[in-house]
Amino acid sequence: MTMNPMDDFLYQLNKYVEYSTELRSSYEHLTEHEKSIIRESHPYGSEPETITQQAYDWHDTLFKKVENEKSRS
């Protein structure tokens, strides 16, 4: 079954949320020095917790908007 482009995007965003959660979990087990290296390497100095929260927020907002659009149709 072929997905339409929006369904494909939603699927990939869902996977991104899953991967960012795994990334955050791995990050939590690092030493403070290792965490510092990771934060300093990120283009905006973000921690995986921030990235994961942004992914969840994006996911939830987008899925609500898509559901609202479907209910209008």
C-alpha positions as CSV (number, residue, x, y, z in Angstrom):
1,M,0.0,0.0,0.0
2,T,1.4,3.4,-1.0
3,M,1.0,6.2,1.5
4,N,0.1,9.7,0.4
5,P,2.8,12.3,1.0
6,M,1.2,13.6,4.2
7,D,0.7,10.2,5.7
8,D,4.3,9.4,4.8
9,F,5.4,12.6,6.6
10,L,3.3,11.8,9.7
11,Y,4.8,8.3,9.8
12,Q,8.3,9.6,9.5
13,L,7.6,12.2,12.2
14,N,6.4,9.5,14.5
15,K,9.6,7.5,13.9
16,Y,11.6,10.7,14.6
17,V,9.8,11.0,18.0
18,E,10.7,7.4,18.7
19,Y,14.4,7.9,17.7
20,S,14.7,11.2,19.7
21,T,13.3,9.4,22.7
22,E,16.0,6.7,22.4
23,L,18.6,9.4,21.9
24,R,17.5,11.1,25.1
25,S,17.6,7.8,27.0
26,S,21.1,7.1,25.8
27,Y,22.2,10.7,26.7
28,E,20.9,10.2,30.3
29,H,23.5,7.5,30.9
30,L,26.5,9.6,29.9
31,T,28.9,11.3,32.2
32,E,28.6,15.0,32.7
33,H,31.8,15.5,30.6
34,E,30.3,13.5,27.7
35,K,27.0,15.4,28.0
36,S,29.0,18.7,27.8
37,I,30.7,17.5,24.6
38,I,27.3,16.7,23.1
39,R,25.8,20.0,24.0
40,E,28.8,22.0,22.7
41,S,28.6,20.0,19.4
42,H,24.9,20.8,18.8
43,P,24.5,23.9,16.5
44,Y,22.2,25.6,19.0
45,G,23.6,24.1,22.2
46,S,20.5,22.0,22.7
47,E,20.3,18.9,24.9
48,P,18.5,15.7,23.7
49,E,15.8,16.5,26.3
50,T,15.0,19.8,24.5
51,I,15.1,18.1,21.0
52,T,12.8,15.4,22.2
53,Q,10.3,17.8,23.7
54,Q,10.3,19.8,20.5
55,A,9.7,16.6,18.5
56,Y,6.7,15.7,20.8
57,D,5.3,19.2,20.6
58,W,5.6,19.2,16.8
59,H,4.1,15.7,16.5
60,D,1.1,16.5,18.8
61,T,0.3,19.8,17.1
62,L,0.6,18.5,13.6
63,F,-1.5,15.4,14.3
64,K,-4.2,17.5,15.9
65,K,-4.3,19.9,12.9
66,V,-4.5,16.9,10.5
67,E,-7.3,15.4,12.5
68,N,-9.1,18.7,12.5
69,E,-8.7,19.0,8.7
70,K,-10.1,15.5,8.2
71,S,-13.1,16.2,10.4
72,R,-13.9,19.3,8.3
73,S,-13.9,17.2,5.1
